[in-house]
Amino acid sequence: MSNRVVCREASHAGSWYTASGPQLNAQLESWLSQVQSTKRPARAIIAPHAGYTYCGSCAAHAYKQVDPSITRRIFILGPSHHVPLSRCALSSVDIYRTPLYDLRIDQKIYGELWKTGMFERMSLQTDEDEHSIEMHLPYTAKAMESHKDEFTIIPVLVGALSESKEQEFGKLFSKYLADPSNLFVVSSDFCHWGQRFRYSYYDESQGEIYRSIEHLDKMGMSIIEQLDPVSFSNYLKKYHNTICGRHPIGVLLNAITELQKNGMNMSFSFLNYAQSSQCRNWQDSSVSYAAGALTVH
């Protein structure tokens, strides 16, 4: 067995966000500086994974709630966009690179997860092709910069899980969510609307198309705030809203349900909602973004 350290390159730097460390630092700083930290310390956040020009300012609302002085492990749950996956997968590398500084994967926690037999390994190719986890790395690095040598990350690629699998993974992760030194980052955009996404739900009573999209998203967001995984599944079955991180969200909701059974008191609040553009006709398309935080009382 070689001890060579394997790195995942910041493969989307230079396209989805700037590859220049100083420039990236300044952008993140400016987005974060415009936001209030009202839900600190967050135990979990939901934040988007689009290019930063589209969703950087939205994501800041979630990352502003992170408390670097208590956070020691960051679980990043992102959906799989390119490979069919019916379970969850763990990375095969040691280090995730960012233009700011390198992030270290927690091999101890990976060992514990690996032992359950519930995970598969993603190849380096899958890892570097996927953007749903990577888009959270610069923000994680920025939020944690004051304690940059004192934390590790636990990236988890979440497949197209059945409801019962979401429950199993939720149970598994609940013991980690119970620990105040852990933070869960759940990677998801909201509605992908338009012909190119093959999704065109429209409730005319809401007025313009973009108003209908917002109403649909906010219905889902308020169900997430109720912390009820069954209602969230039913909402998705009814409206088929194209929330790409529905499975990571489902895992989080099931983990929360597990902890609530044991008497833990938590609340989730969305802090920001945005759309990439305002759809007014059938030729238009847009992606929605939402940022929110889970606090434990």
MARPA-672158 format. One record per atom (N, C-alpha, C, O): x, y, z. Coordinates in steps of 0.05 Angstrom, whole numbers, padded with zeros to 5 digits, always signed. Example, Ala and Ser with C-alpha at 12.3 -4.5 7.8 and 13.67 -1.06 7.14 Angstrom:
2
+00264-00114+00156
+00246-00090+00156
+00264-00066+00156
+00285-00066+00169
+00257-00045+00142
+00273-00021+00143
+00258+00001+00157
+00268+00023+00161
END
This chain:
297
+00017-00024+00000
+00000+00000+00000
+00018+00025+00000
+00034+00028+00018
+00014+00042-00020
+00031+00066-00020
+00019+00088-00003
-00005+00088+00002
+00036+00106+00007
+00026+00127+00024
+00023+00153+00009
+00022+00175+00020
+00023+00151-00018
+00021+00175-00034
-00006+00189-00029
-00027+00177-00029
-00004+00215-00025
-00028+00231-00020
-00042+00236-00047
-00029+00247-00066
-00067+00229-00049
-00082+00233-00074
-00100+00257-00072
-00114+00261-00052
-00099+00274-00092
-00114+00299-00091
-00135+00300-00113
-00132+00289-00135
-00158+00312-00106
-00178+00318-00126
-00174+00348-00134
-00174+00365-00117
-00169+00352-00159
-00164+00380-00168
-00190+00396-00168
-00212+00384-00168
-00188+00422-00166
-00211+00440-00167
-00220+00442-00197
-00214+00462-00210
-00233+00421-00206
-00237+00418-00235
-00256+00439-00247
-00255+00444-00272
-00273+00451-00231
-00291+00471-00242
-00282+00500-00238
-00295+00519-00245
-00258+00503-00226
-00246+00530-00223
-00239+00539-00251
-00228+00524-00267
-00243+00565-00256
-00237+00576-00282
-00262+00575-00301
-00262+00588-00322
-00283+00560-00293
-00308+00560-00308
-00332+00566-00291
-00346+00585-00296
-00336+00551-00270
-00359+00556-00252
-00353+00577-00231
-00372+00589-00220
-00328+00582-00226
-00319+00603-00208
-00290+00610-00215
-00277+00594-00229
-00281+00632-00206
-00254+00640-00214
-00232+00622-00202
-00235+00613-00179
-00211+00617-00217
-00189+00601-00208
-00169+00617-00192
-00150+00606-00180
-00172+00643-00192
-00154+00661-00178
-00161+00662-00148
-00182+00672-00141
-00143+00653-00131
-00148+00653-00102
-00155+00680-00091
-00176+00683-00078
-00139+00701-00097
-00145+00728-00087
-00172+00739-00097
-00186+00751-00081
-00178+00734-00122
-00203+00743-00133
-00227+00729-00121
-00247+00741-00113
-00224+00702-00118
-00245+00686-00106
-00249+00695-00077
-00272+00698-00068
-00228+00699-00062
-00229+00708-00035
-00245+00734-00032
-00262+00737-00015
-00239+00753-00050
-00252+00779-00050
-00282+00777-00056
-00298+00790-00044
-00288+00759-00075
-00317+00755-00082
-00332+00744-00059
-00353+00754-00052
-00322+00722-00047
-00335+00709-00025
-00338+00729-00001
-00359+00730+00012
-00317+00744+00003
-00317+00764+00025
-00339+00784+00021
-00354+00791+00039
-00342+00793-00004
-00362+00814-00009
-00390+00803-00007
-00408+00816+00004
-00395+00778-00016
-00422+00766-00012
-00428+00762+00017
-00450+00768+00026
-00409+00752+00032
-00413+00746+00060
-00417+00772+00076
-00433+00772+00096
-00404+00794+00068
-00405+00819+00083
-00433+00832+00081
-00440+00849+00097
-00448+00823+00061
-00475+00836+00057
-00497+00821+00072
-00521+00828+00069
-00490+00801+00088
-00509+00783+00099
-00508+00783+00130
-00486+00787+00142
-00531+00779+00143
-00532+00777+00172
-00528+00748+00182
-00536+00729+00169
-00515+00746+00205
-00514+00719+00217
-00535+00717+00239
-00530+00723+00262
-00559+00709+00231
-00582+00708+00250
-00587+00680+00261
-00601+00678+00281
-00575+00660+00248
-00581+00632+00256
-00556+00617+00265
-00553+00593+00260
-00538+00632+00277
-00513+00619+00285
-00515+00606+00312
-00530+00616+00329
-00502+00584+00318
-00487+00568+00299
-00505+00548+00285
-00521+00535+00297
-00502+00546+00259
-00517+00526+00244
-00506+00498+00248
-00482+00494+00250
-00524+00479+00251
-00515+00451+00252
-00516+00438+00224
-00502+00419+00218
-00533+00450+00207
-00535+00441+00179
-00544+00465+00162
-00558+00483+00172
-00535+00465+00137
-00544+00486+00119
-00553+00473+00093
-00542+00452+00085
-00572+00485+00079
-00578+00478+00052
-00570+00501+00034
-00577+00524+00040
-00554+00496+00013
-00544+00518-00004
-00541+00507-00032
-00537+00483-00037
-00542+00526-00052
-00541+00518-00080
-00514+00511-00090
-00493+00516-00076
-00513+00498-00114
-00487+00490-00125
-00483+00499-00154
-00470+00485-00170
-00495+00521-00161
-00492+00532-00188
-00466+00549-00190
-00452+00553-00170
-00460+00559-00214
-00438+00577-00217
-00441+00601-00198
-00464+00610-00194
-00419+00611-00188
-00421+00632-00167
-00433+00658-00178
-00445+00673-00162
-00431+00664-00204
-00444+00688-00214
-00474+00686-00211
-00488+00707-00208
-00485+00662-00211
-00514+00658-00208
-00522+00656-00179
-00542+00669-00171
-00507+00641-00163
-00517+00635-00136
-00499+00642-00113
-00504+00636-00090
-00476+00656-00119
-00457+00662-00098
-00469+00679-00076
-00464+00675-00053
-00486+00699-00084
-00497+00717-00064
-00518+00702-00047
-00521+00708-00023
-00533+00684-00059
-00553+00668-00045
-00539+00650-00024
-00547+00649-00001
-00518+00635-00033
-00504+00616-00016
-00493+00630+00009
-00491+00617+00030
-00485+00655+00006
-00473+00669+00029
-00491+00669+00053
-00482+00669+00076
-00518+00670+00049
-00537+00671+00071
-00535+00646+00088
-00539+00647+00112
-00528+00623+00076
-00525+00598+00091
-00498+00598+00105
-00496+00591+00128
-00477+00604+00090
-00450+00602+00101
-00444+00622+00123
-00427+00617+00140
-00459+00644+00123
-00455+00664+00144
-00464+00653+00171
-00456+00663+00192
-00479+00631+00171
-00489+00619+00197
-00470+00599+00209
-00475+00588+00230
-00448+00593+00194
-00429+00573+00204
-00410+00586+00225
-00400+00608+00221
-00406+00572+00247
-00389+00581+00268
-00362+00566+00267
-00361+00543+00276
-00341+00578+00256
-00316+00564+00253
-00303+00556+00280
-00286+00538+00281
-00310+00570+00301
-00297+00565+00327
-00306+00538+00339
-00292+00527+00356
-00330+00528+00331
-00338+00502+00343
-00339+00479+00322
-00340+00456+00329
-00338+00487+00296
-00340+00466+00275
-00314+00452+00270
-00293+00465+00265
-00314+00426+00272
-00290+00410+00268
-00291+00390+00245
-00271+00382+00234
-00316+00382+00238
-00320+00364+00216
-00343+00374+00199
-00364+00381+00209
-00339+00374+00173
-00360+00384+00155
-00368+00362+00135
-00352+00354+00118
-00392+00352+00138
-00403+00332+00120
-00416+00347+00097
-00433+00364+00101
-00408+00340+00072
-00419+00353+00049
-00434+00333+00032
-00422+00315+00020
-00461+00335+00032
-00477+00316+00018
-00487+00328-00009
-00503+00347-00009
-00478+00317-00031
-00485+00327-00057
-00497+00306-00075
-00489+00283-00073
-00516+00314-00092
-00529+00294-00110
-00510+00287-00133
-00492+00302-00140
-00514+00263-00144
-00499+00254-00167
-00512+00263-00193
-00535+00255-00198
-00498+00279-00209
-00510+00289-00234
-00502+00271-00258
-00517+00272-00278
-00480+00256-00257
-00470+00243-00281
-00470+00213-00280
-00472+00200-00301
-00468+00201-00257
-00468+00172-00256
-00492+00161-00241
-00500+00172-00221
-00503+00139-00252
-00526+00127-00237
-00515+00115-00211
-00495+00100-00211
-00529+00121-00190
-00519+00112-00164
-00544+00107-00147
-00561+00124-00144
-00547+00082-00136
-00571+00077-00121
-00566+00078-00091
-00584+00077-00074
-00540+00082-00084
-00533+00085-00055
-00518+00111-00052
-00523+00130-00067
-00500+00112-00033
-00483+00136-00030
-00454+00127-00036
-00447+00104-00032
-00437+00146-00044
-00410+00139-00050
-00391+00158-00035
-00397+00181-00030
-00367+00147-00029
-00346+00162-00015
-00323+00167-00035
-00319+00151-00054
-00309+00188-00031
-00287+00195-00048
-00263+00175-00044
-00261+00162-00024
-00246+00173-00065
-00223+00156-00063
-00197+00172-00058
-00175+00160-00058
-00200+00198-00053
-00176+00215-00049
-00172+00223-00020
-00189+00217-00003
-00151+00237-00015
-00145+00247+00013
-00150+00277+00015
-00158+00287+00037
-00145+00291-00007
-00146+00321-00006
-00164+00331-00028
-00163+00322-00051
-00180+00351-00021
-00196+00366-00041
-00183+00393-00044
-00181+00408-00025
-00173+00399-00068
-00160+00425-00073
-00181+00447-00077
-00202+00442-00089
-00175+00471-00068
-00191+00495-00075
-00170+00517-00081
-00147+00515-00072
-00179+00538-00096
-00160+00560-00101
-00152+00575-00075
-00133+00591-00075
-00166+00570-00053
-00159+00584-00028
-00139+00567-00012
-00117+00577-00006
-00146+00543-00005
-00127+00524+00008
-00138+00496+00006
-00162+00493+00000
-00122+00476+00011
-00131+00448+00008
-00147+00439+00032
-00142+00447+00055
-00167+00423+00027
-00184+00412+00048
-00179+00382+00051
-00176+00367+00032
-00177+00374+00077
-00169+00346+00083
-00194+00329+00089
-00211+00336+00105
-00195+00306+00076
-00217+00287+00081
-00212+00273+00107
-00189+00265+00113
-00233+00269+00123
-00230+00256+00149
-00230+00225+00145
-00251+00213+00143
-00206+00214+00145
-00204+00185+00139
-00215+00168+00162
-00223+00145+00158
-00216+00179+00186
-00227+00164+00209
-00257+00160+00205
-00267+00138+00208
-00271+00182+00199
-00300+00180+00195
-00306+00163+00170
-00324+00147+00169
-00289+00167+00149
-00293+00151+00125
-00291+00121+00132
-00306+00105+00121
-00272+00114+00149
-00269+00086+00158
-00294+00076+00171
-00303+00054+00166
-00306+00093+00189
-00331+00085+00203
-00354+00081+00183
-00369+00062+00185
-00356+00099+00163
-00378+00097+00143
-00373+00073+00125
-00392+00058+00119
-00348+00069+00117
-00341+00047+00100
-00348+00020+00112
-00358+00002+00099
-00344+00018+00139
-00349-00007+00153
-00379-00015+00153
-00385-00039+00157
-00397+00004+00148
-00425-00003+00149
-00434-00020+00125
-00455-00033+00125
-00417-00019+00104
-00424-00034+00079
-00445-00020+00062
-00455-00031+00043
-00453+00005+00070
-00474+00019+00056
-00464+00037+00034
-00480+00049+00019
-00437+00039+00031
-00426+00059+00012
-00411+00045-00010
-00400+00023-00007
-00409+00059-00033
-00390+00050-00053
-00369+00072-00056
-00371+00094-00045
-00348+00066-00072
-00327+00086-00077
-00331+00099-00103
-00338+00086-00123
-00328+00125-00104
-00329+00138-00131
-00301+00140-00142
-00281+00142-00127
-00299+00137-00169
-00273+00140-00181
-00265+00169-00181
-00281+00187-00177
-00239+00174-00185
-00229+00201-00187
-00243+00216-00209
-00250+00240-00207
-00248+00202-00231
-00262+00214-00254
-00290+00224-00246
-00297+00247-00252
-00305+00207-00233
-00332+00215-00223
-00330+00238-00204
-00346+00258-00206
-00311+00237-00186
-00306+00257-00166
-00301+00285-00179
-00313+00305-00172
-00283+00285-00199
-00276+00310-00212
-00296+00320-00232
-00298+00344-00237
-00313+00302-00243
-00334+00311-00261
-00357+00324-00246
-00370+00342-00256
-00362+00315-00222
-00385+00324-00206
-00380+00352-00194
-00359+00357-00183
-00400+00369-00197
-00397+00397-00186
-00412+00401-00160
-00408+00421-00146
-00430+00382-00153
-00449+00388-00130
-00434+00390-00103
-00444+00404-00086
-00412+00377-00101
-00396+00379-00076
-00375+00401-00079
-00371+00417-00061
-00362+00402-00102
-00341+00421-00106
-00350+00450-00102
-00335+00466-00092
-00374+00456-00111
-00384+00484-00109
-00386+00494-00080
-00388+00518-00074
-00385+00475-00061
-00386+00482-00032
-00358+00485-00020
-00356+00494+00003
-00338+00476-00034
-00311+00476-00022
-00299+00504-00018
-00289+00509+00004
-00300+00522-00038
-00289+00549-00033
-00304+00563-00010
-00292+00576+00007
-00331+00560-00009
-00347+00573+00012
-00340+00561+00039
-00338+00575+00059
-00336+00534+00040
-00328+00521+00065
-00301+00531+00074
-00297+00538+00097
-00282+00533+00055
-00255+00542+00061
-00256+00571+00072
-00242+00578+00091
-00273+00587+00059
-00275+00615+00068
-00288+00618+00095
-00278+00632+00113
-00310+00603+00100
-00324+00605+00125
-00306+00595+00148
-00308+00604+00171
-00288+00576+00142
-00271+00564+00163
-00243+00575+00164
-00226+00564+00179
-00237+00597+00149
-00209+00605+00146
-00195+00611+00172
-00171+00608+00175
-00210+00621+00192
-00198+00628+00218
-00189+00603+00233
-00173+00605+00253
-00198+00579+00225
-00190+00554+00238
-00182+00533+00217
-00189+00510+00219
-00167+00543+00197
-00163+00526+00174
-00148+00500+00178
-00150+00481+00162
-00132+00498+00199
-00118+00472+00203
-00132+00454+00223
-00122+00434+00232
-00156+00463+00231
-00169+00449+00254
-00195+00434+00246
-00210+00426+00263
-00199+00431+00220
-00224+00416+00212
-00219+00398+00188
-00199+00401+00173
-00237+00379+00185
-00235+00360+00163
-00262+00360+00148
-00282+00370+00159
-00263+00349+00124
-00288+00347+00109
-00295+00317+00104
-00277+00300+00102
-00321+00312+00102
-00330+00285+00096
-00349+00288+00072
-00373+00290+00075
-00338+00287+00047
-00355+00289+00023
-00370+00263+00018
-00359+00241+00020
-00396+00265+00013
-00413+00242+00007
-00430+00247-00018
-00446+00266-00018
-00426+00231-00038
-00443+00233-00062
-00468+00216-00058
-00466+00192-00053
-00491+00229-00060
-00516+00217-00054
-00530+00208-00079
-00535+00225-00097
-00537+00183-00081
-00550+00172-00105
-00580+00176-00105
-00591+00190-00088
-00594+00164-00124
-00623+00167-00127
-00636+00147-00107
-00645+00125-00115
-00636+00154-00082
-00644+00136-00061
-00675+00132-00060
-00690+00151-00065
-00683+00108-00053
-00711+00103-00047
-00717+00116-00020
-00699+00123-00005
-00743+00119-00014
-00750+00131+00012
-00739+00114+00035
-00731+00126+00055
-00739+00088+00032
-00729+00072+00055
-00699+00075+00058
-00689+00074+00080
-00685+00078+00035
-00656+00083+00037
-00650+00111+00049
-00631+00114+00064
-00667+00131+00042
-00663+00157+00054
-00665+00155+00084
-00651+00168+00099
-00684+00138+00093
-00688+00134+00121
-00664+00120+00134
-00655+00128+00155
-00653+00099+00121
-00630+00085+00131
-00605+00104+00133
-00592+00104+00154
-00600+00119+00112
-00578+00137+00112
-00582+00160+00133
-00563+00169+00146
-00607+00168+00135
-00614+00189+00155
-00608+00179+00183
-00596+00194+00199
-00615+00154+00189
-00609+00142+00215
-00579+00141+00220
-00569+00148+00241
-00565+00132+00199
-00535+00130+00202
-00523+00157+00208
-00506+00160+00225
-00531+00177+00193
-00518+00204+00196
-00529+00219+00221
-00516+00238+00230
-00551+00210+00232
-00563+00224+00255
-00543+00226+00279
-00543+00245+00293
-00528+00205+00283
-00509+00206+00306
-00487+00226+00302
-00476+00237+00321
-00480+00232+00277
-00461+00253+00271
-00474+00280+00273
-00461+00299+00282
-00499+00282+00264
-00513+00308+00265
-00518+00316+00294
-00521+00340+00300
-00519+00297+00313
-00523+00302+00341
-00499+00317+00354
-00502+00329+00375
-00476+00316+00341
-00452+00326+00353
-00448+00356+00344
-00446+00362+00320
-00447+00374+00364
-00445+00403+00358
-00419+00410+00343
-00418+00432+00331
-00399+00393+00343
-00375+00400+00328
-00376+00391+00299
-00357+00395+00283
-00399+00380+00291
-00403+00373+00263
-00422+00392+00249
-00441+00403+00261
-00417+00397+00223
-00435+00413+00207
-00442+00397+00182
-00425+00384+00170
-00468+00397+00175
-00477+00384+00150
-00483+00405+00129
-00499+00424+00134
-00470+00403+00106
-00476+00420+00083
-00492+00403+00063
-00482+00383+00053
-00516+00412+00057
-00533+00397+00038
-00535+00413+00013
-00545+00436+00013
-00526+00401-00009
-00523+00415-00034
-00547+00411-00052
-00554+00388-00060
-00562+00433-00058
-00585+00430-00075
-00592+00457-00088
-00591+00478-00075
-00599+00456-00113
-00613+00478-00126
-00643+00472-00123
-00651+00451-00114
-00660+00491-00130
-00689+00486-00130
-00699+00483-00158
-00686+00471-00175
-00722+00494-00165
-00735+00488-00191
-00717+00494-00215
-00706+00515-00217
-00715+00474-00232
-00703+00477-00259
-00726+00478-00278
-00738+00458-00284
-00732+00502-00288
-00757+00506-00304
-00750+00512-00333
-00732+00527-00339
-00766+00500-00351
-00763+00506-00380
-00759+00482-00397
-00754+00460-00387
-00761+00486-00423
-00759+00463-00442
-00733+00448-00439
-00733+00424-00441
-00711+00462-00434
-00685+00448-00432
-00684+00430-00408
-00667+00411-00407
-00701+00434-00388
-00702+00417-00364
-00726+00398-00366
-00731+00383-00347
-00741+00400-00388
-00766+00384-00391
-00784+00386-00367
-00796+00367-00358
-00787+00411-00357
-00805+00416-00335
-00819+00442-00339
-00805+00463-00341
-00845+00442-00340
-00859+00467-00346
-00885+00471-00330
-00905+00481-00340
-00884+00462-00305
-00907+00466-00287
-00914+00496-00286
-00897+00513-00283
-00940+00502-00289
-00948+00530-00288
-00976+00532-00276
-00995+00521-00286
-00978+00547-00254
-01003+00552-00240
-01011+00581-00247
-01001+00600-00235
-01029+00584-00266
-01036+00610-00276
-01047+00629-00255
-01045+00653-00258
-01058+00618-00234
-01069+00635-00213
-01048+00651-00200
-01054+00671-00186
-01022+00644-00203
-01000+00659-00191
-00991+00682-00207
-00974+00698-00198
-01001+00685-00232
-00992+00707-00249
-00970+00698-00268
-00972+00677-00280
-00949+00715-00270
-00927+00708-00288
-00915+00681-00281
-00917+00671-00258
-00901+00668-00301
-00890+00642-00296
-00870+00642-00272
-00871+00623-00256
-00853+00662-00271
-00834+00662-00249
-00847+00664-00221
-00835+00654-00202
-00870+00676-00220
-00885+00677-00194
-00895+00649-00187
-00895+00640-00164
-00905+00634-00208
-00914+00607-00204
-00891+00589-00194
-00894+00572-00176
-00867+00593-00206
-00843+00577-00198
-00837+00583-00169
-00831+00565-00153
-00837+00609-00162
-00831+00617-00135
-00851+00605-00115
-00843+00596-00093
-00876+00605-00122
-00897+00594-00105
-00892+00564-00100
-00895+00554-00078
-00886+00550-00122
-00880+00522-00121
-00856+00516-00103
-00857+00498-00086
-00834+00531-00108
-00810+00527-00091
-00816+00533-00062
-00807+00517-00045
-00830+00555-00057
-00835+00562-00029
-00853+00543-00014
-00852+00540+00010
-00871+00530-00030
-00887+00508-00018
-00868+00486-00008
-00871+00476+00014
-00849+00478-00025
-00829+00458-00017
-00812+00467+00006
-00806+00451+00024
-00804+00492+00005
-00786+00503+00026
-00801+00502+00053
-00789+00497+00074
-00827+00509+00053
-00841+00510+00078
-00845+00481+00089
-00847+00477+00113
-00847+00462+00071
-00848+00433+00080
-00822+00425+00092
-00821+00411+00112
-00800+00433+00080
-00773+00427+00091
-00771+00440+00119
-00760+00428+00138
-00781+00465+00122
-00780+00478+00148
-00797+00463+00169
-00791+00466+00193
-00817+00448+00160
-00832+00432+00179
-00818+00407+00188
-00826+00392+00206
-00795+00401+00174
-00777+00379+00181
-00791+00352+00179
-00787+00334+00195
-00808+00349+00158
-00824+00325+00155
-00817+00311+00129
-00826+00319+00107
-00801+00289+00130
-00792+00276+00106
-00814+00264+00089
-00813+00263+00065
-00836+00255+00103
-00858+00242+00088
-00873+00264+00072
-00880+00259+00048
-00878+00287+00084
-00892+00308+00069
-00875+00318+00046
-00885+00324+00024
-00848+00318+00050
-00831+00327+00028
-00832+00307+00005
-00833+00316-00019
-00831+00281+00011
-00834+00261-00010
-00861+00264-00025
-00862+00261-00049
-00882+00268-00010
-00908+00271-00022
-00910+00295-00040
-00922+00295-00062
-00898+00317-00031
-00897+00342-00047
-00882+00336-00074
-00891+00345-00095
-00860+00322-00073
-00845+00316-00097
-00861+00297-00116
-00860+00301-00140
-00875+00278-00104
-00892+00261-00121
-00914+00276-00134
-00922+00270-00156
-00925+00295-00120
-00948+00310-00131
-00940+00330-00152
-00953+00331-00173
-00918+00345-00148
-00911+00367-00166
-00887+00361-00184
-00881+00375-00203
-00872+00339-00176
-00847+00332-00191
-00828+00356-00193
-00813+00358-00213
-00828+00374-00174
-00810+00397-00175
-00781+00387-00178
-00773+00368-00164
-00767+00399-00196
-00740+00390-00204
-00718+00400-00184
-00700+00415-00192
-00721+00392-00159
-00702+00399-00138
-00680+00378-00139
-00684+00356-00130
-00656+00386-00150
-00636+00366-00156
-00624+00353-00131
-00614+00330-00132
-00625+00367-00109
-00614+00355-00084
-00636+00343-00066
-00633+00342-00042
-00658+00333-00079
-00680+00323-00063
-00671+00299-00045
-00681+00296-00023
-00652+00283-00055
-00644+00260-00039
-00626+00268-00016
-00630+00258+00007
-00605+00285-00020
-00591+00296+00004
-00610+00309+00024
-00606+00306+00048
-00629+00325+00014
-00649+00337+00032
-00664+00316+00047
-00669+00319+00071
-00673+00295+00033
-00687+00273+00045
-00671+00260+00067
-00682+00253+00088
-00646+00256+00062
-00628+00244+00082
-00627+00262+00107
-00629+00252+00130
-00623+00288+00103
-00622+00306+00125
-00648+00306+00141
-00647+00304+00166
-00670+00307+00127
-00696+00307+00142
-00700+00282+00158
-00711+00283+00180
-00691+00259+00147
-00694+00234+00162
-00675+00233+00186
-00682+00222+00206
-00651+00245+00183
-00633+00246+00206
-00645+00263+00228
-00643+00257+00252
-00657+00286+00220
-00670+00304+00240
-00693+00290+00254
-00695+00292+00278
-00709+00275+00239
-00732+00260+00250
-00722+00241+00271
-00734+00238+00293
-00700+00227+00265
-00688+00208+00284
-00680+00222+00310
-00685+00211+00332
-00668+00245+00308
-00659+00260+00332
-00683+00271+00347
-00682+00273+00372
-00704+00280+00333
-00727+00290+00347
-00741+00268+00363
-00752+00274+00384
-00740+00244+00353
-00751+00221+00368
-00737+00219+00395
-00749+00211+00415
-00711+00226+00395
-00695+00224+00420
-00696+00250+00436
-00680+00254+00454
-00715+00267+00429
-00720+00291+00445
-00703+00316+00438
-00703+00335+00453
-00689+00315+00416
-00673+00339+00408
-00692+00359+00395
-00709+00352+00378
-00688+00384+00402
-00706+00405+00392
-00691+00422+00371
-00671+00435+00377
-00701+00422+00346
-00687+00436+00325
-00707+00452+00308
-00731+00447+00307
-00696+00472+00294
-00713+00486+00275
-00697+00493+00250
-00673+00499+00251
-00710+00494+00227
-00697+00501+00202
-00711+00525+00191
-00735+00527+00190
-00694+00545+00181
-00706+00568+00168
-00691+00574+00142
-00666+00574+00141
-00706+00579+00121
-00694+00590+00097
-00690+00620+00100
-00706+00634+00112
-00667+00629+00090
-00659+00657+00094
-00658+00672+00068
-00657+00697+00068
-00658+00658+00046
-00656+00672+00020
-00667+00654-00002
-00665+00630-00001
-00679+00667-00022
-00689+00653-00046
-00683+00670-00070
-00686+00695-00069
-00674+00658-00092
-00667+00673-00116
-00672+00656-00140
-00673+00632-00139
-00675+00669-00163
-00678+00655-00189
-00657+00666-00208
-00650+00690-00207
-00646+00649-00226
-00625+00657-00244
-00636+00678-00264
-00621+00695-00274
-00662+00677-00270
-00675+00697-00287
-00705+00694-00283
-00714+00675-00271
-00720+00714-00292
-00749+00713-00288
-00763+00703-00314
-00763+00716-00334
-00775+00679-00312
-00788+00667-00335
-00815+00681-00340
-00832+00683-00321
-00820+00689-00365
-00846+00701-00372
-00859+00687-00394
-00883+00691-00398
-00844+00671-00410
-00857+00656-00431
-00845+00628-00433
-00826+00621-00420
-00857+00611-00451
-00849+00583-00452
-00821+00578-00463
-00810+00556-00460
-00810+00599-00476
-00782+00596-00487
-00761+00600-00465
-00738+00592-00467
-00770+00613-00443
-00751+00620-00422
-00743+00596-00405
-00756+00575-00406
-00721+00598-00390
-00714+00578-00371
-00701+00591-00347
-00689+00612-00350
-00702+00578-00324
-00689+00588-00300
-00683+00566-00281
-00695+00544-00282
-00665+00572-00263
-00659+00554-00240
-00663+00571-00215
-00655+00594-00214
-00675+00559-00195
-00680+00573-00169
-00659+00564-00149
-00649+00541-00150
-00654+00581-00130
-00634+00576-00109
-00646+00584-00082
-00660+00604-00080
-00640+00568-00061
-00649+00575-00034
-00627+00568-00014
-00613+00549-00018
-00625+00585+00006
-00605+00581+00027
-00619+00581+00054
-00635+00598+00060
-00612+00561+00071
-00624+00560+00097
-00607+00546+00117
-00586+00534+00110
-00615+00548+00142
-00598+00537+00164
-00615+00522+00185
-00638+00530+00192
-00603+00501+00195
-00615+00485+00217
-00601+00493+00243
-00577+00492+00245
-00617+00501+00263
-00605+00506+00290
-00617+00487+00310
-00640+00479+00309
-00600+00481+00330
-00608+00463+00352
-00612+00480+00377
-00595+00496+00384
-00635+00475+00390
-00641+00492+00414
-00635+00478+00440
-00639+00490+00461
END
